[in-house]
Amino acid sequence: MADIAVMGYGTVGSGVVKVLETNKSLIGRRAGQEIFVKYVLDLRDFPGDPIEKKITHRFEDILEDASISVVVEVMGGLKPAYDFTRRALEAGKSVCTSNKELVATHGQELIEIAKKNNVNYLFEASCGGGIPIIRPLNSSLTAEDIDEISGILNGTTNYILTEMSEKGSDFETALKEAQELGYAERNPEADVEGYDACRKIAILSSLAFGRTVRYEDVYTEGITKITPLDIAYAKKMDMVIKLVASGFKTGEGGTKYNCLVSPFMIGFSHPLSRVNGVFNAVFVHGNTLGDSMFYGSGAGSLPTASAVVGDVVDCVRHLGKTITIIWDSEKLVLSDIKTVSRSFFLRVPSKDLDRAKELFPVKEVIRLDSSSDEVGIVTDVISEEAFERAANSLGTVISRIRIAI
């Protein structure tokens, strides 16, 4: 029997305990032995809960118990999660986590500590909830030279944009509904400003490209400026607007790299265009495989817990062995986003159309209504820097959205 501890008994932690209990027999067979939750660390007590007698308020109870071989960290944040994780690894205990902030900030360091102590630090649930993507990057796709990894990595923003598209809601109305349904936090800043997706794409890009991508270096925009008129233009163009997080190679021969999080207009030929509601998806392009996509529930108690428990099973299977994860400490230097070229959609006052045609390489002009006092413009491929320069010269750009190439 493998004894484990769960640190944090919130949404995900309680889900981990429930998955382990619900699929107890199946998980035991697949792990090679029964998995038993011996401790649950939390600041609170849970009278009447089945885990009531397993609650401890002292991390040292877990650290000093030699029988604990795997620790589940689902506390969130950096403090005390980083300190507890590091000490557990140094004590010879594997750690599984869903904590994207911790993985994005200290993931490579913690992998190295795990390796030195012949244990594992696994984090499948940190990117995309229940979607299996970390494990494929470390195993199934290891033969690929990956030149792009992109995804819809935040269920809250995807739900909001889906509601705006399907129901004509404005941003504030869709956000309020998401909060009422439990899809968005009371303070939704991390989601709607793109910070959550930023950390996730930093992790995925680090694994895809083998070197450390610092999330602080990732250009990030959220969805707070998207309006019903932007949605209407997208529909007229047979496109949808999605918050896309992307890591990709650029430059001649793919020798440079870039990462960004931003709203994009996407045509329906792209598989990410049909990912709706709170679902997430990760799109990967490899030099010999071509396109592949991983799709599923991107958040929620049980989907995320399922991914965590999958890591627990892997750790139990590999007791005394370290699973190889290629994530070098060398920083991956990202190119300035201004050097990246793509098409753009912009809205300008109708009176400034002729001037806009002089400044931008205009590919198409879109009008929602002949009587409208504004028009939409689709540009040919242009660098971010050139677009910004032209927009500043025009001075009357109402909105700008990137178009997925």
C-alpha positions as CSV (number, residue, x, y, z in Angstrom):
1,M,0.0,0.0,0.0
2,A,1.2,3.5,-0.9
3,D,0.5,6.2,1.7
4,I,0.0,9.7,0.3
5,A,-0.8,13.1,1.7
6,V,-3.0,15.9,0.2
7,M,-2.0,19.5,1.0
8,G,-5.1,21.7,0.6
9,Y,-8.7,20.5,0.8
10,G,-10.4,23.0,-1.4
11,T,-12.1,22.4,-4.8
12,V,-9.2,20.4,-6.3
13,G,-8.0,18.7,-3.1
14,S,-11.5,17.4,-2.2
15,G,-11.8,16.3,-5.8
16,V,-8.5,14.3,-5.5
17,V,-9.8,12.5,-2.5
18,K,-13.1,11.8,-4.2
19,V,-11.5,10.4,-7.4
20,L,-9.2,8.2,-5.3
21,E,-12.2,6.8,-3.4
22,T,-14.6,6.5,-6.4
23,N,-12.1,4.6,-8.6
24,K,-10.2,3.0,-5.7
25,S,-10.0,-0.5,-7.1
26,L,-9.2,0.5,-10.7
27,I,-6.5,3.0,-9.5
28,G,-5.0,0.4,-7.3
29,R,-4.7,-2.1,-10.2
30,R,-3.1,0.5,-12.4
31,A,-0.7,1.7,-9.8
32,G,0.3,-1.8,-8.8
33,Q,-0.8,-1.3,-5.2
34,E,-3.5,0.4,-3.2
35,I,-3.2,4.2,-2.7
36,F,-4.3,5.4,0.7
37,V,-4.7,9.0,1.8
38,K,-3.1,9.2,5.3
39,Y,-3.1,13.0,5.8
40,V,-5.0,16.0,4.6
41,L,-3.3,19.3,5.4
42,D,-5.5,22.3,5.8
43,L,-5.9,25.3,8.1
44,R,-9.6,24.3,8.6
45,D,-11.3,21.4,10.3
46,F,-14.0,19.5,8.5
47,P,-16.3,18.0,11.1
48,G,-18.5,15.3,9.7
49,D,-16.4,14.9,6.6
50,P,-15.0,11.4,5.8
51,I,-11.5,12.9,6.0
52,E,-12.1,14.5,9.4
53,K,-9.7,12.3,11.3
54,K,-7.0,12.6,8.6
55,I,-6.8,16.4,8.9
56,T,-3.6,17.9,10.2
57,H,-2.6,21.5,10.5
58,R,1.2,20.7,10.7
59,F,3.2,20.2,7.5
60,E,5.9,18.5,9.7
61,D,3.5,15.6,10.3
62,I,3.7,14.8,6.6
63,L,7.4,15.6,6.3
64,E,8.5,13.5,9.2
65,D,6.4,10.4,8.3
66,A,8.6,8.0,6.4
67,S,5.6,6.1,5.1
68,I,4.4,9.0,2.9
69,S,5.9,8.4,-0.5
70,V,3.8,10.9,-2.5
71,V,2.5,14.4,-1.6
72,V,-0.3,16.1,-3.5
73,E,0.1,19.9,-3.5
74,V,-3.2,21.7,-4.4
75,M,-2.9,24.7,-2.1
76,G,-2.3,27.2,-4.9
77,G,0.0,30.3,-4.9
78,L,3.7,30.4,-4.0
79,K,3.6,30.6,-0.2
80,P,3.8,28.2,1.6
81,A,3.4,25.9,-1.4
82,Y,7.0,26.4,-2.7
83,D,8.6,25.8,0.7
84,F,6.5,22.8,1.4
85,T,7.1,21.3,-2.0
86,R,10.9,21.8,-1.9
87,R,11.2,20.3,1.5
88,A,9.0,17.3,0.6
89,L,11.2,16.6,-2.5
90,E,14.4,17.0,-0.5
91,A,12.9,14.5,2.0
92,G,12.6,11.9,-0.7
93,K,8.8,12.3,-1.4
94,S,7.4,12.8,-4.9
95,V,5.1,15.7,-5.4
96,C,2.1,16.1,-7.8
97,T,0.5,19.5,-8.3
98,S,-2.1,21.5,-10.1
99,N,-0.4,24.8,-9.1
100,K,0.3,26.6,-12.3
101,E,1.8,29.7,-10.5
102,L,4.3,27.5,-8.7
103,V,5.2,25.5,-11.8
104,A,5.6,28.5,-14.0
105,T,7.8,30.2,-11.4
106,H,9.9,27.4,-9.9
107,G,9.1,24.3,-12.1
108,Q,12.5,23.7,-13.5
109,E,14.2,24.2,-10.1
110,L,11.8,21.7,-8.5
111,I,12.3,19.1,-11.3
112,E,16.0,19.3,-10.6
113,I,15.5,18.9,-6.9
114,A,13.3,15.9,-7.5
115,K,15.9,14.4,-9.8
116,K,18.7,14.8,-7.2
117,N,16.6,13.0,-4.7
118,N,15.4,10.2,-7.0
119,V,11.8,11.2,-6.8
120,N,9.4,13.0,-9.2
121,Y,7.7,16.4,-9.5
122,L,4.7,16.0,-11.8
123,F,2.3,18.7,-12.9
124,E,-0.1,17.4,-15.5
125,A,-3.0,19.3,-14.0
126,S,-1.3,22.7,-14.1
127,C,-2.2,23.3,-17.8
128,G,-5.6,22.7,-19.1
129,G,-7.2,21.0,-16.1
130,G,-8.1,17.4,-17.1
131,I,-6.6,17.7,-20.6
132,P,-3.6,15.3,-21.0
133,I,-0.9,17.5,-22.5
134,I,2.2,17.5,-20.2
135,R,2.6,13.7,-20.5
136,P,2.3,13.7,-24.3
137,L,4.9,16.4,-24.5
138,N,7.2,14.3,-22.4
139,S,6.6,11.0,-24.1
140,S,4.4,10.7,-27.3
141,L,5.8,13.9,-28.9
142,T,9.4,13.5,-28.0
143,A,10.3,12.6,-31.6
144,E,8.9,15.9,-32.8
145,D,10.6,19.2,-33.4
146,I,7.7,21.3,-32.2
147,D,7.4,24.7,-33.9
148,E,4.1,25.8,-32.4
149,I,2.0,25.1,-29.3
150,S,-1.1,27.2,-29.0
151,G,-4.2,26.8,-26.9
152,I,-7.4,28.0,-25.4
153,L,-6.2,27.6,-21.8
154,N,-8.7,29.5,-19.7
155,G,-12.3,28.3,-19.3
156,T,-13.6,31.6,-17.8
157,T,-12.6,33.7,-20.8
158,N,-13.7,31.1,-23.3
159,Y,-17.1,30.9,-21.6
160,I,-17.4,34.7,-21.7
161,L,-16.5,35.0,-25.4
162,T,-18.8,32.1,-26.3
163,E,-21.7,33.8,-24.5
164,M,-20.9,37.1,-26.2
165,S,-20.9,35.3,-29.6
166,E,-23.9,33.1,-29.1
167,K,-26.2,35.4,-27.1
168,G,-25.0,38.9,-28.1
169,S,-24.1,39.7,-24.4
170,D,-21.6,42.4,-23.6
171,F,-18.5,41.6,-21.6
172,E,-19.9,42.7,-18.2
173,T,-23.1,40.7,-18.6
174,A,-21.3,37.6,-19.7
175,L,-18.8,38.0,-16.8
176,K,-21.5,38.3,-14.3
177,E,-23.2,35.2,-15.5
178,A,-19.9,33.3,-15.4
179,Q,-19.5,34.4,-11.8
180,E,-23.0,33.3,-10.9
181,L,-22.4,29.9,-12.4
182,G,-19.1,29.5,-10.5
183,Y,-16.9,29.7,-13.7
184,A,-15.3,33.0,-12.7
185,E,-13.9,34.2,-9.4
186,R,-15.2,37.2,-7.5
187,N,-12.0,38.9,-8.6
188,P,-11.6,37.7,-12.2
189,E,-8.5,39.7,-13.0
190,A,-6.2,36.7,-13.4
191,D,-8.5,35.2,-16.0
192,V,-9.9,38.1,-18.0
193,E,-6.5,40.0,-18.2
194,G,-4.8,36.8,-19.5
195,Y,-2.5,36.2,-16.6
196,D,-3.7,32.6,-16.0
197,A,-3.2,31.7,-19.6
198,C,0.2,33.4,-19.6
199,R,1.5,31.1,-16.9
200,K,0.2,28.0,-18.6
201,I,1.7,28.9,-22.0
202,A,5.0,29.6,-20.3
203,I,5.0,26.1,-18.8
204,L,3.9,24.4,-22.1
205,S,6.5,26.4,-24.2
206,S,9.3,25.5,-21.7
207,L,8.4,21.8,-22.2
208,A,7.9,22.1,-26.0
209,F,11.2,24.0,-26.6
210,G,13.2,22.5,-23.7
211,R,14.4,25.7,-22.2
212,T,12.9,28.0,-19.5
213,V,10.3,30.5,-20.7
214,R,9.7,33.1,-17.9
215,Y,6.0,34.0,-17.8
216,E,7.1,37.6,-17.0
217,D,8.5,37.8,-20.6
218,V,5.3,36.7,-22.3
219,Y,3.4,39.5,-24.0
220,T,-0.1,39.4,-22.5
221,E,-3.5,40.9,-23.4
222,G,-6.9,40.0,-21.9
223,I,-10.4,40.2,-23.3
224,T,-11.8,43.2,-21.4
225,K,-11.8,45.4,-24.5
226,I,-13.7,43.0,-26.7
227,T,-17.2,44.4,-27.5
228,P,-20.4,43.1,-29.2
229,L,-19.4,45.1,-32.3
230,D,-16.1,43.2,-32.5
231,I,-18.1,40.0,-32.3
232,A,-20.4,41.2,-35.0
233,Y,-17.6,41.9,-37.4
234,A,-16.0,38.5,-36.7
235,K,-19.3,36.8,-37.5
236,K,-19.6,38.7,-40.8
237,M,-16.1,37.5,-41.6
238,D,-17.0,33.9,-40.7
239,M,-14.6,34.0,-37.8
240,V,-14.8,33.8,-34.0
241,I,-12.8,35.6,-31.3
242,K,-10.8,33.5,-28.8
243,L,-8.2,34.3,-26.2
244,V,-5.3,32.3,-27.6
245,A,-2.0,31.6,-25.8
246,S,0.8,30.6,-28.1
247,G,4.4,29.7,-28.2
248,F,6.0,29.5,-31.6
249,K,9.2,29.7,-33.6
250,T,9.8,32.6,-35.9
251,G,12.5,33.9,-38.2
252,E,14.3,32.1,-41.0
253,G,14.6,28.5,-40.3
254,G,12.6,28.8,-37.1
255,T,15.7,29.9,-35.1
256,K,13.8,32.5,-32.9
257,Y,11.0,32.1,-30.5
258,N,8.0,34.1,-29.3
259,C,5.2,33.7,-26.9
260,L,2.0,35.8,-26.4
261,V,-1.5,35.7,-25.0
262,S,-4.0,37.8,-26.9
263,P,-7.5,37.8,-28.4
264,F,-7.4,36.5,-32.0
265,M,-9.9,36.2,-34.8
266,I,-9.9,32.6,-35.9
267,G,-11.5,31.1,-39.1
268,F,-13.6,28.1,-38.8
269,S,-11.1,26.0,-40.6
270,H,-8.9,26.1,-37.5
271,P,-9.8,23.4,-34.9
272,L,-9.5,25.9,-32.0
273,S,-12.4,27.9,-33.4
274,R,-15.0,25.3,-32.3
275,V,-13.8,25.0,-28.7
276,N,-16.7,26.7,-26.8
277,G,-17.9,27.3,-23.3
278,V,-15.6,26.3,-20.4
279,F,-13.8,23.7,-22.5
280,N,-10.1,24.1,-23.3
281,A,-7.8,22.8,-26.1
282,V,-4.2,22.7,-26.9
283,F,-3.0,22.7,-30.6
284,V,0.5,21.3,-31.4
285,H,2.3,21.5,-34.7
286,G,5.4,19.2,-35.1
287,N,7.7,19.1,-38.1
288,T,6.9,15.5,-39.0
289,L,3.6,14.8,-37.3
290,G,1.9,18.0,-38.5
291,D,-1.2,19.1,-36.6
292,S,-2.6,17.5,-33.4
293,M,-5.0,18.8,-30.8
294,F,-5.9,17.8,-27.2
295,Y,-9.4,18.8,-26.1
296,G,-11.4,18.5,-22.9
297,S,-12.5,20.0,-19.6
298,G,-10.1,22.7,-18.7
299,A,-11.1,23.3,-15.1
300,G,-13.3,22.1,-12.4
301,S,-12.9,19.9,-9.3
302,L,-13.1,16.4,-10.8
303,P,-11.4,17.0,-14.3
304,T,-8.4,18.7,-12.6
305,A,-8.4,16.1,-9.8
306,S,-8.4,13.3,-12.4
307,A,-5.2,14.7,-13.9
308,V,-3.6,15.0,-10.4
309,V,-4.4,11.4,-9.5
310,G,-3.0,10.3,-12.9
311,D,0.3,11.8,-11.7
312,V,0.0,10.1,-8.3
313,V,-0.4,6.8,-10.1
314,D,2.7,7.5,-12.2
315,C,4.7,8.4,-9.1
316,V,3.6,5.2,-7.3
317,R,4.6,3.2,-10.4
318,H,8.0,4.8,-10.4
319,L,8.9,4.7,-6.8
320,G,12.7,5.0,-6.6
321,K,12.9,6.1,-10.3
322,T,12.8,9.6,-11.8
323,I,10.6,10.2,-14.9
324,T,12.5,12.2,-17.5
325,I,11.3,15.7,-18.1
326,I,13.3,17.9,-20.5
327,W,13.2,21.4,-19.1
328,D,16.6,23.0,-19.1
329,S,17.5,25.9,-16.8
330,E,18.8,28.0,-19.7
331,K,16.5,30.9,-20.3
332,L,14.8,30.9,-23.7
333,V,15.2,34.4,-25.1
334,L,12.0,35.5,-26.7
335,S,12.0,37.8,-29.7
336,D,10.4,41.2,-29.4
337,I,6.8,40.9,-30.4
338,K,7.2,44.0,-32.7
339,T,9.2,41.8,-35.1
340,V,6.4,39.3,-35.6
341,S,4.2,39.7,-38.7
342,R,0.6,38.8,-39.1
343,S,-2.8,40.2,-40.4
344,F,-4.8,42.5,-38.2
345,F,-8.5,43.5,-38.0
346,L,-9.1,47.1,-37.0
347,R,-12.1,49.4,-36.7
348,V,-11.8,53.0,-37.8
349,P,-14.3,55.9,-38.3
350,S,-15.7,55.9,-41.8
351,K,-14.4,59.4,-42.4
352,D,-10.8,58.2,-41.9
353,L,-11.0,55.2,-44.3
354,D,-9.1,56.9,-47.1
355,R,-6.3,57.9,-44.7
356,A,-6.3,54.4,-43.3
357,K,-5.8,53.0,-46.8
358,E,-2.7,55.1,-47.2
359,L,-1.2,53.9,-43.9
360,F,-2.1,50.2,-43.8
361,P,-1.8,47.5,-46.4
362,V,-5.6,47.1,-46.7
363,K,-6.8,43.7,-47.9
364,E,-10.5,44.1,-47.2
365,V,-13.0,46.6,-46.0
366,I,-16.0,45.3,-44.0
367,R,-19.2,47.3,-43.3
368,L,-21.8,46.1,-40.9
369,D,-24.3,48.7,-42.0
370,S,-24.2,51.2,-44.8
371,S,-25.3,53.9,-42.4
372,S,-22.7,53.1,-39.8
373,D,-20.1,55.8,-38.9
374,E,-17.3,53.2,-38.8
375,V,-15.8,50.4,-40.9
376,G,-13.7,47.3,-40.3
377,I,-10.4,46.7,-42.1
378,V,-8.5,43.5,-42.6
379,T,-4.8,44.1,-43.4
380,D,-2.4,42.1,-45.3
381,V,0.5,40.6,-43.3
382,I,2.3,43.4,-41.5
383,S,4.8,43.5,-38.6
384,E,3.5,44.4,-35.2
385,E,5.9,47.4,-35.2
386,A,4.6,48.7,-38.6
387,F,1.0,48.3,-37.5
388,E,1.6,50.2,-34.3
389,R,3.4,53.0,-36.2
390,A,0.5,53.3,-38.7
391,A,-2.1,53.2,-35.9
392,N,-0.4,56.0,-34.1
393,S,-0.2,58.0,-37.3
394,L,-3.9,57.5,-37.9
395,G,-4.8,58.2,-34.3
396,T,-8.4,57.1,-34.5
397,V,-8.3,53.3,-34.3
398,I,-11.3,52.2,-32.4
399,S,-10.1,48.7,-31.8
400,R,-7.5,46.2,-33.0
401,I,-7.6,42.4,-33.0
402,R,-4.9,40.0,-34.3
403,I,-5.9,37.5,-36.9
404,A,-4.6,33.9,-36.7
405,I,-2.6,33.1,-39.7
